[in-house]
Amino acid sequence: MLCIKHIYINFAAMNIKEKTINGVIWSAIERFSVQIIQFIVQIIIARLLFPSDYGLIGMLAIFMALAQTFTDGGLSNALIQKKDRNETDYSTVFYFNIIIGIFLALVFFLSSGIIADFYAMPKLKLVIQVMSVNLIILAFQVIQKTILTIKIDFKTQAKASLISVIIGGAIGIVMAYKGFGVWALVAQFTAINLFQTSLYWYFEKWRPKLIFSKSSFSRLFGFGSKILLANLIHTIYLNLYTLVIGKRFSATDLGYYTRADQFAQFPSSNITGILWRVTYPIMSSIQDENEKLKIVYRQYIRLSAFIVFPLMIGLAAIAEPFIVFILTEKWKGIVPILQIISLYYMLYPLNAINQNLMQVKGRSDLFLKLEIVKKIIGVALLFISLPFGIYVLCLSLIVYALINLALNTYFTSKLINFNIPQQIKDIFKVLLAAAFMGGVVYLINYVEISYLLKLILGIIIGGISYYLIARIFRMKELEQLVSLLKGYLKKKA
């Protein structure tokens, strides 16, 4: 009997590892191929436009993010978490999303004048009205995307995203070159969403049936509504900085902040997105097996820290040569903001995985309560720091991230019997290695060479020094990463 149990555990572990390898690889291909193209496109467009153009789009960020959060309604998470989901569940959520999408698009459209008056930017009104169409477009892709995520099919998502970004990027560049200003960004955003939704429907053959079940909706909404409220609170908080900066400071300052935020998000949010999409369905499948869940959770935490910590600290260390070379001197005002925000996003993946675990264990109630407490603290930090200027305001984000992580780890430790000292021990060595690497890279800023050479040297020296530290101290995370890559390459051979 013990032998059979041992075989079962090994088989299950191999199955999880295989799913993780495939999921991570294809999710990474989808995220980074798309983001690299978007990154290149944004650089080209940023060279053609001005910070104030990005500031105008930044002013809409909170309203679009809130509306998009409502459109999902947290029900996609509920579908993934639910083991016995069926056709009725899918169709019910589909129609709910469409109704909410249309409703919010109308609200957004009719409120355009009020929003434009709030910012004292009359030309913002028409931009808002056109952007509202995206809420309806996005509502049509939620179920297809959810089904692909449940299947851990990120290869299909990669195809849809890559094609959409290439087409949307081309449209944005041409319009920016022709002098359309902010409309180049609007057209790019809308085109990407339209083509992506169309391709999801082409690749994923699921189609809604004429079914709407009140009982199905009640069950899913019981779990999903708490996730929705938590996501709304989180979205408001994240975009509150954009709202406050846009109101208190100039459009140029907001343009600096939004571009710095986008650069800092590039490595952190993408890796977080990859890990969330892969870890959530996998951990949900073993939600009732605490020991196995604890092992998988610890591996994900250590691996995410090993990848993200050096990337974010390295970005902060070479921020000046990176920005001046990529965007030219006119964007140099971004540098100190980017350095601060990079350290904030360093902790982002760890918080996301901790929050995943709460959802996996069905504790959306705890997830919501924690979100309320954390955001009250975050808003207090925002308004305390506001009188001291934009840099201190950005520093408050780091303080919030540390408090966020402390609260998340405390409560998740109760769910799987994995205390905070153990969690700190798991990532402490990685943090020290990344900090040492960052200090070495930062010294390059004092060398009298071109910004391009500083950037190249920073990347090379940072990568080599971090690898050597990991090898010298025999860090398990390096072995795990190499093992994942070898496993994937071996399977493909």
C-alpha positions as CSV (number, residue, x, y, z in Angstrom):
1,M,0.0,0.0,0.0
2,L,2.9,2.4,0.9
3,C,4.6,1.5,-2.4
4,I,1.5,2.3,-4.4
5,K,1.1,5.6,-2.5
6,H,4.8,6.4,-3.2
7,I,4.3,5.7,-6.9
8,Y,1.2,7.9,-7.0
9,I,3.0,10.8,-5.4
10,N,6.0,10.5,-7.8
11,F,3.7,10.3,-10.8
12,A,1.7,13.3,-9.6
13,A,4.9,15.3,-9.0
14,M,6.1,14.4,-12.5
15,N,2.7,15.5,-13.9
16,I,2.9,18.8,-12.1
17,K,6.5,19.3,-13.2
18,E,5.6,18.6,-16.8
19,K,2.6,20.9,-16.7
20,T,4.8,23.6,-15.1
21,I,7.4,23.3,-17.7
22,N,5.0,23.5,-20.6
23,G,2.9,26.2,-19.0
24,V,5.9,28.4,-18.0
25,I,7.7,28.0,-21.4
26,W,4.6,28.9,-23.5
27,S,3.3,31.5,-21.1
28,A,6.8,33.1,-21.2
29,I,6.9,32.9,-25.0
30,E,3.4,34.5,-25.1
31,R,4.2,37.3,-22.6
32,F,7.7,38.2,-23.6
33,S,7.3,37.9,-27.3
34,V,4.3,40.2,-27.1
35,Q,6.0,42.5,-24.6
36,I,9.2,42.7,-26.5
37,I,7.4,43.8,-29.6
38,Q,5.3,46.2,-27.6
39,F,8.4,47.5,-26.0
40,I,10.1,48.2,-29.4
41,V,6.8,49.8,-30.7
42,Q,6.5,52.0,-27.6
43,I,10.1,53.1,-28.0
44,I,9.5,54.1,-31.6
45,I,6.2,55.8,-30.7
46,A,7.7,57.6,-27.7
47,R,10.4,59.1,-29.9
48,L,7.7,60.4,-32.2
49,L,5.3,61.7,-29.4
50,F,5.8,63.8,-26.3
51,P,5.4,62.9,-22.6
52,S,2.2,65.0,-22.5
53,D,0.6,62.5,-25.0
54,Y,1.3,59.6,-22.7
55,G,0.0,61.8,-19.9
56,L,-3.4,62.1,-21.6
57,I,-3.7,58.3,-21.8
58,G,-2.4,58.0,-18.3
59,M,-5.3,60.1,-17.1
60,L,-7.7,57.5,-18.4
61,A,-5.9,54.6,-16.8
62,I,-7.9,54.3,-13.6
63,F,-11.3,54.5,-15.4
64,M,-10.3,51.9,-18.0
65,A,-8.8,49.6,-15.4
66,L,-11.8,49.8,-13.2
67,A,-14.2,49.1,-16.0
68,Q,-12.1,46.2,-17.2
69,T,-12.1,44.7,-13.7
70,F,-15.9,44.9,-13.6
71,T,-16.1,43.2,-17.0
72,D,-14.3,40.2,-15.7
73,G,-16.3,40.3,-12.5
74,G,-13.9,37.8,-10.8
75,L,-15.9,35.0,-12.4
76,S,-13.0,33.8,-14.6
77,N,-11.1,33.0,-11.3
78,A,-14.1,31.3,-10.0
79,L,-14.3,29.1,-13.1
80,I,-10.7,28.1,-12.8
81,Q,-10.9,27.3,-9.1
82,K,-14.1,25.3,-9.6
83,K,-13.3,21.6,-10.3
84,D,-16.7,20.5,-11.6
85,R,-17.3,23.5,-14.0
86,N,-19.7,22.7,-16.9
87,E,-21.2,24.2,-20.1
88,T,-23.9,26.0,-18.1
89,D,-21.2,27.8,-16.0
90,Y,-19.4,29.0,-19.1
91,S,-22.5,30.3,-20.9
92,T,-23.8,32.0,-17.7
93,V,-20.5,33.9,-17.2
94,F,-20.3,34.7,-20.9
95,Y,-23.6,36.5,-20.9
96,F,-22.9,38.3,-17.6
97,N,-19.7,39.6,-19.0
98,I,-21.3,41.0,-22.2
99,I,-24.1,42.7,-20.2
100,I,-21.6,44.3,-17.9
101,G,-19.3,45.3,-20.7
102,I,-22.0,47.1,-22.6
103,F,-23.3,48.8,-19.4
104,L,-19.8,50.1,-18.5
105,A,-19.1,51.2,-22.0
106,L,-22.2,53.4,-21.8
107,V,-21.3,54.8,-18.4
108,F,-17.8,55.5,-19.6
109,F,-19.1,57.2,-22.8
110,L,-21.7,59.4,-21.0
111,S,-19.2,60.3,-18.2
112,S,-16.6,61.5,-20.7
113,G,-17.4,65.2,-20.2
114,I,-17.2,65.0,-16.5
115,I,-13.8,63.2,-16.6
116,A,-12.4,65.8,-19.1
117,D,-13.6,68.6,-16.8
118,F,-12.0,67.0,-13.8
119,Y,-8.6,67.2,-15.5
120,A,-9.4,70.5,-17.3
121,M,-8.6,68.8,-20.6
122,P,-11.5,69.3,-23.1
123,K,-9.8,67.2,-25.8
124,L,-9.9,64.3,-23.5
125,K,-13.7,63.9,-24.0
126,L,-13.5,62.4,-27.5
127,V,-10.6,60.2,-26.6
128,I,-12.7,58.7,-23.7
129,Q,-15.7,58.1,-25.9
130,V,-13.6,56.2,-28.5
131,M,-11.8,54.2,-25.8
132,S,-15.1,53.1,-24.2
133,V,-15.6,50.7,-27.2
134,N,-12.8,48.5,-25.8
135,L,-14.9,47.5,-22.8
136,I,-17.3,45.7,-25.1
137,I,-14.5,44.1,-27.2
138,L,-12.7,42.8,-24.1
139,A,-16.0,41.3,-22.6
140,F,-16.2,38.9,-25.6
141,Q,-12.7,37.4,-25.0
142,V,-13.0,36.5,-21.3
143,I,-14.4,32.9,-21.6
144,Q,-12.2,31.9,-24.5
145,K,-9.1,33.1,-22.6
146,T,-10.3,31.4,-19.4
147,I,-10.8,28.0,-21.1
148,L,-7.3,28.2,-22.6
149,T,-5.9,29.0,-19.2
150,I,-7.7,26.0,-17.6
151,K,-6.2,23.8,-20.3
152,I,-2.8,25.5,-19.6
153,D,-2.8,26.2,-23.3
154,F,-0.6,29.2,-23.6
155,K,0.7,28.3,-27.0
156,T,-2.6,29.3,-28.5
157,Q,-2.7,32.5,-26.5
158,A,0.8,33.3,-27.7
159,K,-0.3,33.1,-31.3
160,A,-3.3,35.4,-30.8
161,S,-1.4,37.9,-28.7
162,L,1.6,38.0,-31.0
163,I,-0.4,38.6,-34.2
164,S,-2.5,41.2,-32.5
165,V,0.4,43.2,-31.1
166,I,2.2,43.2,-34.5
167,I,-0.8,44.6,-36.3
168,G,-1.7,47.1,-33.6
169,G,1.9,48.2,-33.2
170,A,2.2,48.8,-36.9
171,I,-1.0,50.9,-36.9
172,G,0.3,52.9,-33.9
173,I,3.7,53.6,-35.5
174,V,2.2,54.8,-38.8
175,M,-0.3,57.1,-37.1
176,A,2.4,58.5,-34.8
177,Y,4.7,59.2,-37.8
178,K,1.8,60.9,-39.6
179,G,1.4,63.3,-36.6
180,F,-1.9,61.9,-35.1
181,G,-0.4,62.4,-31.5
182,V,-2.5,60.7,-28.8
183,W,-4.8,59.1,-31.4
184,A,-1.9,56.8,-32.3
185,L,-2.0,55.3,-28.8
186,V,-5.8,55.0,-28.9
187,A,-5.7,53.2,-32.3
188,Q,-3.0,50.9,-31.2
189,F,-4.8,49.9,-28.0
190,T,-8.1,49.3,-29.8
191,A,-6.6,47.4,-32.7
192,I,-4.8,45.0,-30.3
193,N,-8.0,44.2,-28.4
194,L,-10.1,43.8,-31.5
195,F,-7.7,41.4,-33.3
196,Q,-6.9,39.5,-30.1
197,T,-10.6,38.9,-29.3
198,S,-11.2,37.8,-32.9
199,L,-8.3,35.3,-32.8
200,Y,-9.3,33.9,-29.5
201,W,-12.7,33.0,-31.1
202,Y,-11.0,31.6,-34.1
203,F,-8.6,29.3,-32.1
204,E,-10.9,28.3,-29.2
205,K,-14.0,26.7,-30.7
206,W,-16.2,27.0,-27.6
207,R,-19.4,28.9,-28.4
208,P,-22.1,30.0,-25.9
209,K,-25.4,28.2,-25.6
210,L,-28.7,29.9,-24.9
211,I,-28.4,29.2,-21.2
212,F,-28.3,31.4,-18.1
213,S,-28.5,29.7,-14.8
214,K,-29.3,31.7,-11.7
215,S,-28.0,28.9,-9.4
216,S,-24.7,28.6,-11.4
217,F,-24.3,32.4,-11.3
218,S,-25.0,32.5,-7.5
219,R,-22.4,29.8,-6.8
220,L,-19.7,31.4,-9.0
221,F,-20.5,34.9,-7.9
222,G,-20.3,33.8,-4.2
223,F,-16.6,33.1,-4.7
224,G,-15.9,35.5,-7.6
225,S,-17.6,38.6,-6.0
226,K,-15.1,38.7,-3.2
227,I,-12.3,38.4,-5.7
228,L,-14.0,41.2,-7.8
229,L,-14.2,43.5,-4.8
230,A,-10.6,42.8,-3.9
231,N,-9.5,43.4,-7.5
232,L,-11.5,46.7,-7.6
233,I,-9.9,47.9,-4.5
234,H,-6.4,47.0,-5.8
235,T,-7.1,48.6,-9.2
236,I,-8.3,51.8,-7.6
237,Y,-5.2,51.9,-5.4
238,L,-2.7,51.3,-8.2
239,N,-4.3,53.9,-10.4
240,L,-4.9,56.4,-7.6
241,Y,-1.2,57.4,-8.0
242,T,-1.9,58.2,-11.7
243,L,-5.1,60.1,-10.8
244,V,-3.3,62.1,-8.0
245,I,-0.2,62.8,-10.1
246,G,-2.4,63.9,-13.1
247,K,-4.4,66.2,-10.8
248,R,-1.6,67.6,-8.6
249,F,1.3,67.8,-11.1
250,S,1.6,68.4,-14.9
251,A,0.8,66.2,-17.8
252,T,4.5,65.9,-18.4
253,D,5.1,64.6,-14.9
254,L,2.4,62.1,-15.4
255,G,3.9,61.1,-18.7
256,Y,7.3,60.5,-16.9
257,Y,5.5,58.4,-14.2
258,T,3.5,56.3,-16.6
259,R,6.5,55.5,-18.8
260,A,8.7,54.7,-15.8
261,D,5.9,52.5,-14.5
262,Q,5.6,50.7,-17.8
263,F,9.3,50.0,-18.0
264,A,9.4,48.7,-14.4
265,Q,6.3,46.6,-15.0
266,F,7.9,45.0,-18.1
267,P,10.0,42.3,-16.3
268,S,8.0,42.1,-13.0
269,S,4.4,42.1,-14.2
270,N,5.2,39.8,-17.1
271,I,6.9,37.2,-14.9
272,T,4.0,37.6,-12.4
273,G,1.5,37.1,-15.2
274,I,3.3,34.0,-16.3
275,L,3.5,32.5,-12.8
276,W,-0.1,33.5,-12.0
277,R,-1.5,31.8,-15.1
278,V,0.5,28.7,-14.6
279,T,0.4,28.3,-10.8
280,Y,-3.3,29.1,-10.3
281,P,-4.8,26.2,-12.3
282,I,-2.0,23.8,-11.2
283,M,-2.4,24.7,-7.5
284,S,-6.2,24.6,-7.8
285,S,-5.9,21.0,-9.1
286,I,-4.1,20.0,-5.8
287,Q,-6.0,22.4,-3.5
288,D,-6.9,19.6,-1.0
289,E,-3.4,18.1,-0.7
290,N,-1.6,20.5,1.7
291,E,1.8,18.8,1.7
292,K,2.0,18.7,-2.0
293,L,0.6,22.2,-2.3
294,K,3.2,23.5,0.2
295,I,6.1,22.0,-1.8
296,V,4.8,23.5,-5.1
297,Y,4.2,26.8,-3.5
298,R,7.7,27.1,-2.0
299,Q,9.3,26.2,-5.4
300,Y,7.3,28.9,-7.1
301,I,8.2,31.5,-4.5
302,R,11.9,30.7,-4.6
303,L,12.0,30.6,-8.4
304,S,10.1,33.9,-8.9
305,A,12.5,35.7,-6.4
306,F,15.5,34.2,-8.2
307,I,14.4,35.6,-11.5
308,V,12.7,38.9,-10.5
309,F,15.1,40.2,-7.8
310,P,18.2,40.6,-10.1
311,L,16.1,41.9,-13.0
312,M,14.5,44.7,-10.9
313,I,17.7,45.7,-9.0
314,G,19.7,45.6,-12.2
315,L,17.2,47.8,-13.9
316,A,17.4,50.4,-11.1
317,A,21.2,50.2,-11.3
318,I,21.4,51.0,-15.0
319,A,18.3,53.2,-15.2
320,E,20.1,56.3,-16.5
321,P,22.0,54.8,-19.5
322,F,19.0,52.7,-20.3
323,I,16.6,55.6,-20.5
324,V,18.9,58.1,-22.2
325,F,20.0,55.6,-24.9
326,I,16.5,54.2,-25.5
327,L,14.4,57.3,-25.3
328,T,16.9,60.2,-25.6
329,E,17.7,63.0,-23.2
330,K,14.1,64.5,-23.3
331,W,13.0,61.6,-21.1
332,K,15.8,61.8,-18.6
333,G,13.3,63.0,-15.9
334,I,12.1,59.3,-15.7
335,V,15.4,58.0,-14.2
336,P,14.9,58.6,-10.4
337,I,11.2,57.5,-10.7
338,L,12.2,54.3,-12.5
339,Q,14.8,53.5,-9.9
340,I,12.3,53.8,-7.1
341,I,9.4,52.0,-8.8
342,S,11.8,49.1,-9.9
343,L,12.3,48.2,-6.2
344,Y,8.5,48.3,-5.6
345,Y,7.9,45.9,-8.4
346,M,10.6,43.6,-7.1
347,L,8.2,42.2,-4.5
348,Y,5.2,42.1,-6.9
349,P,5.5,38.4,-7.9
350,L,5.8,37.2,-4.3
351,N,2.7,39.0,-3.3
352,A,0.8,37.6,-6.3
353,I,1.7,34.0,-5.5
354,N,0.7,34.4,-1.9
355,Q,-2.7,35.8,-3.0
356,N,-3.0,32.9,-5.5
357,L,-2.7,30.5,-2.6
358,M,-5.6,32.2,-0.7
359,Q,-7.8,31.8,-3.8
360,V,-6.7,28.2,-4.4
361,K,-7.8,27.3,-0.9
362,G,-11.2,28.9,-1.5
363,R,-10.5,31.8,1.0
364,S,-11.8,34.6,-1.1
365,D,-13.2,36.1,2.1
366,L,-9.7,36.4,3.6
367,F,-8.4,37.7,0.3
368,L,-11.0,40.5,0.4
369,K,-10.5,41.4,4.1
370,L,-6.8,41.6,3.6
371,E,-7.1,43.8,0.5
372,I,-9.3,46.3,2.4
373,V,-6.8,46.6,5.3
374,K,-3.8,46.8,3.0
375,K,-5.3,49.5,0.8
376,I,-6.4,51.6,3.7
377,I,-2.7,51.6,4.7
378,G,-1.6,52.3,1.1
379,V,-4.0,55.3,0.7
380,A,-2.8,56.7,4.0
381,L,0.8,56.4,2.8
382,L,0.0,58.1,-0.5
383,F,-1.6,61.2,1.0
384,I,1.1,61.5,3.8
385,S,3.8,61.5,1.1
386,L,2.0,63.7,-1.4
387,P,3.1,67.1,0.0
388,F,6.8,66.1,-0.2
389,G,6.8,65.7,-4.0
390,I,6.6,63.0,-6.6
391,Y,9.8,61.1,-5.6
392,V,8.7,60.7,-1.9
393,L,5.3,59.7,-3.3
394,C,6.9,56.9,-5.3
395,L,8.9,55.8,-2.2
396,S,5.6,55.2,-0.4
397,L,5.0,52.4,-2.9
398,I,8.0,50.5,-1.5
399,V,6.8,50.9,2.0
400,Y,3.4,49.6,1.0
401,A,4.9,46.6,-0.9
402,L,6.8,45.6,2.3
403,I,3.6,45.8,4.4
404,N,1.7,44.0,1.7
405,L,4.1,41.1,1.7
406,A,4.3,40.9,5.5
407,L,0.5,40.6,5.8
408,N,0.1,38.2,2.8
409,T,2.8,35.8,4.1
410,Y,1.5,35.8,7.6
411,F,-2.0,34.6,6.6
412,T,-0.9,32.2,3.9
413,S,1.4,30.6,6.4
414,K,-1.7,29.7,8.4
415,L,-3.3,28.0,5.4
416,I,-0.4,25.5,4.7
417,N,1.6,25.6,8.0
418,F,4.6,27.4,6.5
419,N,5.7,30.2,8.9
420,I,7.2,33.5,8.0
421,P,10.8,32.8,9.2
422,Q,10.8,29.8,6.8
423,Q,9.5,32.0,4.0
424,I,12.2,34.7,4.6
425,K,14.9,32.0,4.8
426,D,13.8,30.7,1.3
427,I,14.4,34.1,-0.4
428,F,17.0,35.8,1.8
429,K,20.1,34.3,0.0
430,V,18.6,35.4,-3.4
431,L,18.0,38.9,-2.1
432,L,21.7,39.2,-0.9
433,A,23.0,37.9,-4.2
434,A,20.8,40.3,-6.2
435,A,21.8,43.3,-4.0
436,F,25.5,42.5,-4.4
437,M,25.1,42.3,-8.2
438,G,23.2,45.6,-8.3
439,G,26.0,47.3,-6.3
440,V,28.6,46.1,-8.8
441,V,26.5,47.2,-11.8
442,Y,25.8,50.6,-10.3
443,L,29.5,51.5,-10.3
444,I,29.5,51.4,-14.1
445,N,27.6,54.8,-14.0
446,Y,30.8,56.5,-12.8
447,V,32.9,55.3,-15.7
448,E,33.4,57.9,-18.5
449,I,32.1,56.0,-21.5
450,S,29.0,56.3,-23.7
451,Y,25.6,55.5,-22.4
452,L,25.4,52.6,-24.9
453,L,28.6,51.0,-23.5
454,K,27.4,51.5,-19.9
455,L,24.2,49.7,-20.8
456,I,26.0,46.8,-22.5
457,L,28.6,46.5,-19.8
458,G,25.9,46.7,-17.1
459,I,23.9,43.8,-18.6
460,I,27.0,41.6,-19.2
461,I,28.6,42.2,-15.8
462,G,25.3,41.9,-14.0
463,G,24.5,38.6,-15.6
464,I,27.9,37.1,-15.1
465,S,28.3,38.2,-11.5
466,Y,24.8,36.9,-10.5
467,Y,25.4,33.6,-12.2
468,L,28.8,33.2,-10.5
469,I,27.3,34.0,-7.1
470,A,24.5,31.5,-7.6
471,R,27.1,28.8,-8.6
472,I,29.5,29.5,-5.8
473,F,26.7,29.4,-3.1
474,R,25.1,26.4,-4.9
475,M,21.7,28.1,-5.0
476,K,18.9,25.5,-5.6
477,E,16.9,28.0,-7.7
478,L,19.6,28.0,-10.4
479,E,19.5,24.2,-10.5
480,Q,15.6,24.3,-10.7
481,L,15.7,26.8,-13.5
482,V,18.3,24.8,-15.5
483,S,16.3,21.6,-14.8
484,L,13.1,23.2,-16.2
485,L,14.8,24.3,-19.3
486,K,16.6,21.0,-19.8
487,G,13.3,19.1,-19.3
488,Y,11.6,21.2,-21.9
489,L,14.5,20.9,-24.5
490,K,14.7,17.2,-23.9
491,K,11.0,16.7,-24.5
492,K,11.3,18.7,-27.8
493,A,14.3,16.8,-29.0
